[in-house]
Amino acid sequence: MATDVTMPRLSDSMEQGTVLKWLVEVGDEVKRGAPLVEIETDKANMDYEADADGVVIEILAEVGETLPIGAVMARIGARGEAPRGRSAAANPQLADAAAEPARLPTATVAPLRPAAAKPSSGNGYGHGRPAASPLARRIAAELGLDLSALKGTGPNGRIVRKDVEAATQPAPAAAAPAPVAEPAPVAAAETDGIKGTVELVELTRLQQTVVRRMAQSKATAPDFQLSVDIDMSACVALRTSLKELVDSAPTYNDMVVKAVALALREFPRVNGAFVDGRWELYSRVNVGVAVAGSDALVVPTVFDADQKSLGAIARDARQLAAKVRDGSVTPPELSGGTFTVSNLGMYGIDSFVAVINPPQAAILAVGAVAKRAVVDGDGRIVARDTMTATLACDHRILYGADGAEFLARVRALLEKPLALSSL
């Protein structure tokens, strides 16, 4: 009996996925663990592997099609076994296995892209149907149009919405050429008299997730902010000394992550979340580090940061940032964070307020380390390396005193950074 290949849950926040590219065709023999299809999730693009041996007897999901978790994408069975079609997958039963992240050997963070069409099968996936976008196929079905009679103008000859709409327009009547004619008005979607050319950009799945989660945070979390100025002179001196000893010395942000991790051990509610009307307090301290990815903000996780040395945190953070930028970061590396640090100091920003990453209880925003005029203990105005840190808190789990005590502990650790390497 054929095995259904269903849309897997590839991250803890994933609700649906988009088929980017089929790596097999109908009739191909596959082995368990062989890559079948590239899927765009809310966090990354992943190659999903076969969990059974057999022959691909049918492919039901088209490139570009978005499906909910558990929807049947293809079937693997015995050679010669008859396909069952979409009717058998109209109401998919969500398998228990779909609730767990699948094994994923590779990952990319990239925009949606259709796979190249294969002329031998019409659409390249063994369906025997013309290649068309899901929207074009739906409109054609509503209008009763035969897609096989249309010529596609999309990538690789794919039929898109405008091709279907053009087929419904009556042929223009022949007319004598006018001696002089004013230019026809351009659609507002393309040109605006005041704004000029208007470019419409579709969001990637990752960008849609960022939008949804940030809107969720501002809509549901009654937050407040606390700020402190931290004397970073000792951290500057420590880093200067370390740079003489090692090639890649920890950054100021690595020091912040370590200080935050140690403070989270002492303030468990800051390392928690408000979920379904109750507090969740986590035993592991997993600090997310916000990284600017390709047209999106990505937050990879430094796991068990409280138990790692400053050097280990620095190595992890560098590797994760590199993976985000080259598109090889995986969903497990983007999941499981219990607190987030966001740093815009490298852009010269002195201070800012970050949006809480739900359902986490708080996020720390840190600005640039720079020399500023301060008053020392003797009342003199001196130049010191300082940094502004702003803590945004979810008031449903943290109160003003909680946030103030946590922030004071982070400041104390950074102002005496030798504790960061000894604790």
SULSULPE-V430805 format. One record per residue. RES is the residue in one small letter. SS is DSSP state (alpha for helix, beta for strand, coil for the rest). PHI is phi as a letter, one per 30 degrees, with the letter a starting at -180 (* if undefined). D_CENTER is the distance of its C-alpha to the mean C-alpha in Angstrom with 1 decimal. Layout:
RES|SS|PHI|D_CENTER  RES|SS|PHI|D_CENTER
//
This chain:
m|coil|*|36.5  a|coil|d|33.3  t|beta|c|30.0  d|beta|d|27.2  v|beta|c|23.8  t|beta|c|21.4  m|coil|d|17.8  p|coil|d|16.5  r|coil|c|14.3  l|coil|c|11.9  s|coil|a|10.0  d|coil|d|11.8  s|coil|c|10.0  m|coil|d|10.1  e|coil|c|12.9  q|beta|a|13.2  g|beta|b|12.3  t|beta|c|13.5  v|beta|d|16.1  l|beta|c|15.6  k|beta|a|18.7  w|beta|d|21.5  l|coil|c|22.8  v|coil|b|26.0  e|coil|b|28.7  v|coil|e|31.1  g|coil|j|33.8  d|coil|d|31.9  e|beta|d|32.7  v|beta|b|29.8  k|coil|c|29.9  r|coil|e|27.8  g|coil|j|24.8  a|coil|d|24.8  p|beta|d|21.6  l|beta|c|21.9  v|beta|a|18.9  e|beta|c|15.6  i|beta|b|13.0  e|beta|c|9.8  t|coil|c|7.7  d|coil|d|5.1  k|coil|b|3.1  a|coil|a|5.7  n|beta|c|9.2  m|beta|b|11.9  d|beta|d|15.7  y|beta|c|17.2  e|beta|c|20.8  a|coil|d|24.0  d|coil|c|25.4  a|coil|a|28.9  d|coil|d|31.5  g|beta|l|33.0  v|beta|c|32.9  v|beta|d|30.3  i|beta|c|32.6  e|beta|a|30.3  i|beta|c|26.9  l|coil|c|26.1  a|coil|c|22.6  e|coil|d|22.5  v|coil|d|20.1  g|coil|j|17.8  e|coil|d|18.6  t|beta|c|16.2  l|beta|b|17.6  p|beta|d|17.3  i|coil|e|17.1  g|coil|j|20.6  a|coil|d|21.6  v|beta|d|23.7  m|beta|c|22.5  a|beta|a|25.5  r|beta|b|28.5  i|beta|c|30.0  g|beta|b|33.7  a|coil|d|37.1  r|coil|d|38.4  g|coil|j|40.3  e|coil|d|38.7  a|coil|d|38.4  p|coil|d|35.0  r|coil|c|34.6  g|coil|i|32.5  r|alpha|d|30.0  s|alpha|e|32.6  a|alpha|d|32.1  a|alpha|c|28.4  a|coil|d|28.7  n|coil|b|28.3  p|coil|d|26.3  q|coil|d|26.9  l|coil|d|23.7  a|coil|d|24.6  d|alpha|d|24.3  a|alpha|d|22.7  a|alpha|d|19.7  a|alpha|d|19.0  e|coil|c|18.3  p|coil|e|15.5  a|coil|d|17.1  r|coil|d|18.3  l|coil|b|15.9  p|coil|d|17.6  t|coil|b|15.3  a|beta|a|11.7  t|beta|b|10.4  v|coil|c|7.6  a|coil|b|10.0  p|coil|d|11.2  l|coil|e|13.0  r|coil|b|16.4  p|coil|d|19.5  a|coil|d|21.5  a|coil|d|25.0  a|coil|d|27.6  k|coil|c|30.4  p|alpha|d|33.8  s|alpha|d|35.4  s|alpha|b|33.8  g|coil|i|33.2  n|coil|c|29.5  g|coil|i|28.8  y|coil|b|27.9  g|coil|i|31.3  h|coil|d|31.4  g|coil|i|34.3  r|coil|c|32.7  p|coil|d|32.0  a|coil|d|28.4  a|beta|a|27.0  s|coil|d|23.8  p|alpha|e|23.4  l|alpha|d|24.3  a|alpha|d|27.4  r|alpha|d|28.4  r|alpha|d|28.3  i|alpha|d|30.3  a|alpha|d|32.8  a|alpha|d|33.4  e|alpha|d|34.1  l|alpha|c|36.5  g|coil|i|38.1  l|coil|c|37.4  d|coil|c|37.7  l|alpha|d|34.7  s|alpha|d|36.8  a|alpha|c|39.0  l|coil|c|36.3  k|coil|c|35.3  g|coil|d|31.6  t|coil|c|30.6  g|coil|d|26.9  p|alpha|e|25.5  n|alpha|h|28.0  g|alpha|i|30.1  r|coil|d|27.7  i|beta|d|29.0  v|coil|c|26.9  r|alpha|e|27.7  k|alpha|d|30.1  d|alpha|d|32.1  v|alpha|d|32.7  e|alpha|d|33.6  a|alpha|d|35.9  a|alpha|d|37.8  t|coil|c|38.7  q|coil|d|40.4  p|coil|d|44.2  a|coil|d|45.5  p|coil|d|46.8  a|coil|d|50.6  a|coil|d|52.5  a|coil|b|53.8  a|coil|d|55.8  p|coil|d|53.9  a|coil|d|54.1  p|coil|d|55.7  v|coil|b|53.2  a|coil|b|50.0  e|coil|d|47.5  p|coil|e|43.8  a|coil|d|42.0  p|coil|d|39.5  v|coil|d|35.9  a|coil|e|33.4  a|coil|d|31.8  a|coil|d|28.3  e|coil|c|29.2  t|beta|b|31.5  d|beta|b|32.3  g|coil|e|35.7  i|coil|c|34.4  k|coil|c|30.8  g|beta|i|31.6  t|beta|d|29.3  v|coil|c|26.2  e|coil|c|23.1  l|coil|c|20.8  v|coil|c|17.2  e|coil|d|15.1  l|coil|d|11.5  t|coil|d|8.9  r|alpha|e|7.3  l|alpha|d|3.8  q|alpha|d|6.6  q|alpha|d|8.4  t|alpha|d|6.5  v|alpha|e|6.8  v|alpha|e|10.3  r|alpha|d|11.1  r|alpha|d|10.5  m|alpha|d|12.3  a|alpha|d|15.0  q|alpha|d|15.4  s|alpha|d|16.0  k|alpha|d|18.5  a|alpha|d|20.2  t|alpha|c|20.7  a|coil|c|20.9  p|coil|d|24.3  d|beta|c|23.4  f|beta|b|25.8  q|beta|b|25.6  l|beta|b|27.9  s|beta|b|28.4  v|beta|b|30.5  d|beta|c|31.7  i|beta|c|31.7  d|beta|d|34.3  m|coil|c|32.5  s|alpha|e|35.8  a|alpha|d|35.9  c|alpha|d|32.3  v|alpha|d|33.2  a|alpha|d|36.3  l|alpha|d|34.6  r|alpha|d|32.1  t|alpha|d|34.9  s|alpha|d|36.8  l|alpha|d|33.9  k|alpha|d|33.4  e|coil|d|37.1  l|coil|c|36.5  v|coil|b|33.1  d|coil|d|31.3  s|coil|c|27.9  a|coil|d|28.7  p|coil|e|26.1  t|coil|d|24.7  y|alpha|d|25.3  n|alpha|d|21.7  d|alpha|d|22.4  m|alpha|d|25.4  v|alpha|d|23.6  v|alpha|d|21.3  k|alpha|d|24.4  a|alpha|d|26.4  v|alpha|d|23.7  a|alpha|d|23.6  l|alpha|d|27.4  a|alpha|d|27.6  l|alpha|d|25.3  r|alpha|d|27.8  e|alpha|d|30.4  f|coil|b|28.6  p|coil|d|27.0  r|coil|d|26.1  v|coil|d|23.8  n|coil|c|22.1  g|beta|b|21.8  a|beta|a|20.4  f|beta|c|22.1  v|beta|b|21.4  d|coil|h|23.8  g|coil|i|26.5  r|beta|b|26.8  w|beta|d|25.6  e|beta|c|23.6  l|beta|c|24.7  y|coil|c|23.0  s|coil|d|25.2  r|coil|c|22.6  v|coil|c|21.4  n|coil|c|17.7  v|beta|c|16.7  g|beta|d|13.1  v|beta|c|13.3  a|beta|d|11.3  v|beta|b|10.9  a|beta|d|10.9  g|coil|c|9.0  s|coil|d|9.9  d|coil|i|10.2  a|coil|a|7.2  l|beta|c|7.3  v|beta|c|5.7  v|beta|b|8.1  p|beta|d|9.7  t|beta|c|12.8  v|beta|c|16.4  f|coil|d|18.1  d|coil|h|21.7  a|alpha|d|21.8  d|alpha|d|25.1  q|alpha|c|26.8  k|coil|c|25.7  s|coil|d|27.8  l|alpha|d|26.8  g|alpha|d|26.9  a|alpha|d|24.7  i|alpha|d|22.0  a|alpha|d|22.4  r|alpha|d|22.1  d|alpha|d|18.9  a|alpha|d|17.3  r|alpha|d|18.4  q|alpha|d|17.3  l|alpha|d|13.7  a|alpha|d|13.6  a|alpha|d|15.2  k|alpha|d|12.8  v|alpha|d|9.8  r|alpha|d|12.2  d|alpha|c|13.7  g|coil|i|10.7  s|coil|c|12.1  v|coil|d|9.9  t|coil|c|9.9  p|alpha|e|8.5  p|alpha|e|11.7  e|alpha|d|11.1  l|alpha|c|8.0  s|coil|c|10.2  g|coil|i|13.6  g|coil|d|13.7  t|coil|c|16.8  f|beta|a|16.8  t|beta|b|15.0  v|beta|c|16.6  s|beta|b|15.7  n|beta|b|18.2  l|coil|c|19.2  g|alpha|d|22.6  m|alpha|d|22.2  y|alpha|c|22.2  g|coil|i|25.4  i|coil|d|24.2  d|coil|d|26.7  s|coil|a|25.0  f|coil|a|22.3  v|coil|c|21.0  a|coil|c|17.3  v|coil|d|15.7  i|coil|e|15.6  n|coil|d|12.4  p|coil|d|13.9  p|coil|c|15.8  q|beta|e|16.6  a|coil|d|20.1  a|beta|a|19.5  i|beta|b|17.8  l|beta|c|19.9  a|beta|c|19.8  v|beta|b|22.1  g|coil|c|23.8  a|coil|d|25.9  v|coil|d|28.7  a|beta|b|31.8  k|beta|d|35.5  r|beta|b|36.6  a|beta|d|40.0  v|beta|b|40.5  v|beta|c|43.6  d|coil|d|44.5  g|coil|d|46.6  d|coil|c|49.8  g|coil|i|48.9  r|coil|c|48.4  i|beta|d|45.7  v|beta|b|43.9  a|beta|c|40.8  r|beta|b|38.1  d|beta|d|34.5  t|beta|b|32.5  m|beta|b|28.9  t|beta|c|27.8  a|beta|c|25.4  t|beta|b|24.2  l|beta|c|23.2  a|beta|c|21.7  c|beta|b|22.8  d|beta|d|22.5  h|coil|d|26.2  r|coil|d|26.1  i|coil|b|26.0  l|coil|c|27.0  y|coil|c|30.1  g|alpha|e|31.2  a|alpha|d|33.2  d|alpha|e|30.4  g|alpha|d|28.1  a|alpha|d|31.1  e|alpha|d|32.2  f|alpha|d|28.8  l|alpha|d|28.4  a|alpha|d|32.1  r|alpha|d|31.4  v|alpha|d|28.5  r|alpha|d|30.9  a|alpha|d|33.7  l|alpha|d|31.8  l|alpha|d|30.8  e|alpha|d|34.3  k|coil|b|35.7  p|coil|d|33.1  l|alpha|d|35.4  a|alpha|d|34.3  l|alpha|d|30.8  s|alpha|c|32.3  s|alpha|c|34.8  l|coil|c|32.9
//
